[in-house]
Amino acid sequence: TYGGTSDYRLKKDVVSLTNGTATIQKLNPVKFNWINTDAAGEGFIAHELQSVIPEAVHGEKDAVNEDGSLQKPWGVDYSKYVPDLIVYCQQLRKELDELKAKI
């Protein structure tokens, strides 16, 4: 199970998300090969994602050890943009229903 604390009693200043379309349109999903294994992957470049959904990225930008090896490389918490995906789907559904009503 993957989850986190979400109890309403721990939150304040709650407002509905309304910009799912704008956020999702800015994302740049990519295919790539990992340098160390050459295994194929799909996802995001953390440095790009950070400018769109900063809370989805963790690590230390461009940090290296004295020997040049990576230190605290950036990672992505893919769950952090699920709310934007839901809003985007809701907006698409509303548009679809409006278009169906016109037909």
C-alpha positions as CSV (number, residue, x, y, z in Angstrom):
1,T,0.0,0.0,0.0
2,Y,1.2,3.4,-0.9
3,G,-0.3,6.3,0.9
4,G,0.2,9.3,3.2
5,T,-1.6,11.2,5.9
6,S,-4.7,13.0,4.5
7,D,-6.9,13.6,7.5
8,Y,-9.0,16.8,7.1
9,R,-8.2,17.7,10.7
10,L,-4.5,18.3,9.7
11,K,-5.3,20.7,6.9
12,K,-6.3,24.4,6.6
13,D,-6.9,26.9,3.8
14,V,-8.4,24.1,1.6
15,V,-9.4,25.2,-1.9
16,S,-10.4,23.1,-4.9
17,L,-7.8,22.7,-7.7
18,T,-9.0,24.3,-10.9
19,N,-5.9,24.4,-13.2
20,G,-5.4,20.8,-13.9
21,T,-5.3,21.4,-17.7
22,A,-2.6,24.1,-17.5
23,T,-0.5,22.0,-15.2
24,I,-0.8,18.7,-17.2
25,Q,-0.1,20.5,-20.5
26,K,3.2,21.7,-19.2
27,L,4.5,18.2,-18.4
28,N,7.0,16.5,-20.7
29,P,6.9,12.7,-20.4
30,V,9.9,11.1,-21.9
31,K,11.4,7.7,-22.8
32,F,15.0,7.1,-21.9
33,N,17.7,4.5,-21.0
34,W,19.4,4.5,-17.6
35,I,23.1,5.2,-17.9
36,N,24.2,2.5,-15.4
37,T,22.1,-0.4,-16.8
38,D,21.0,0.7,-20.2
39,A,17.5,-0.4,-19.1
40,A,14.6,1.4,-20.8
41,G,12.5,3.7,-18.7
42,E,9.6,6.2,-19.0
43,G,8.9,9.2,-16.8
44,F,10.0,12.7,-16.3
45,I,13.3,14.6,-16.0
46,A,13.2,15.8,-12.4
47,H,14.8,19.1,-13.3
48,E,12.0,19.9,-15.8
49,L,9.2,18.6,-13.5
50,Q,10.4,20.8,-10.7
51,S,9.4,23.9,-12.5
52,V,5.9,22.7,-13.0
53,I,5.2,20.6,-9.8
54,P,8.0,21.4,-7.3
55,E,6.5,19.3,-4.5
56,A,6.9,16.2,-6.7
57,V,10.7,16.5,-6.8
58,H,13.2,15.8,-4.0
59,G,17.0,15.8,-3.7
60,E,19.6,18.4,-4.2
61,K,20.0,20.1,-7.6
62,D,23.3,19.2,-9.3
63,A,25.0,18.2,-6.1
64,V,28.2,16.1,-6.5
65,N,30.7,14.5,-4.1
66,E,34.4,15.5,-4.2
67,D,35.1,12.6,-6.6
68,G,32.5,13.9,-9.0
69,S,29.9,11.2,-8.2
70,L,26.3,12.2,-7.8
71,Q,25.2,13.3,-4.3
72,K,21.5,13.4,-3.5
73,P,20.3,13.0,-7.1
74,W,16.8,14.4,-7.7
75,G,14.0,11.9,-7.6
76,V,10.3,12.1,-8.5
77,D,7.3,11.3,-6.3
78,Y,4.8,10.4,-9.1
79,S,1.9,10.5,-6.7
80,K,2.2,14.3,-6.3
81,Y,0.6,15.1,-9.6
82,V,-2.3,12.7,-9.3
83,P,-4.6,15.5,-8.0
84,D,-3.8,17.5,-11.2
85,L,-4.6,14.4,-13.3
86,I,-7.9,14.0,-11.6
87,V,-8.8,17.7,-12.2
88,Y,-7.8,17.4,-15.8
89,C,-10.0,14.3,-16.3
90,Q,-12.9,16.1,-14.6
91,Q,-12.4,19.1,-16.9
92,L,-12.3,16.8,-20.0
93,R,-15.4,15.0,-18.8
94,K,-17.3,18.3,-18.4
95,E,-16.2,19.4,-21.9
96,L,-17.3,16.0,-23.3
97,D,-20.7,16.3,-21.6
98,E,-21.2,19.8,-23.0
99,L,-20.3,18.7,-26.5
100,K,-22.6,15.7,-26.3
101,A,-25.5,18.0,-25.1
102,K,-24.9,20.2,-28.3
103,I,-25.2,17.2,-30.6
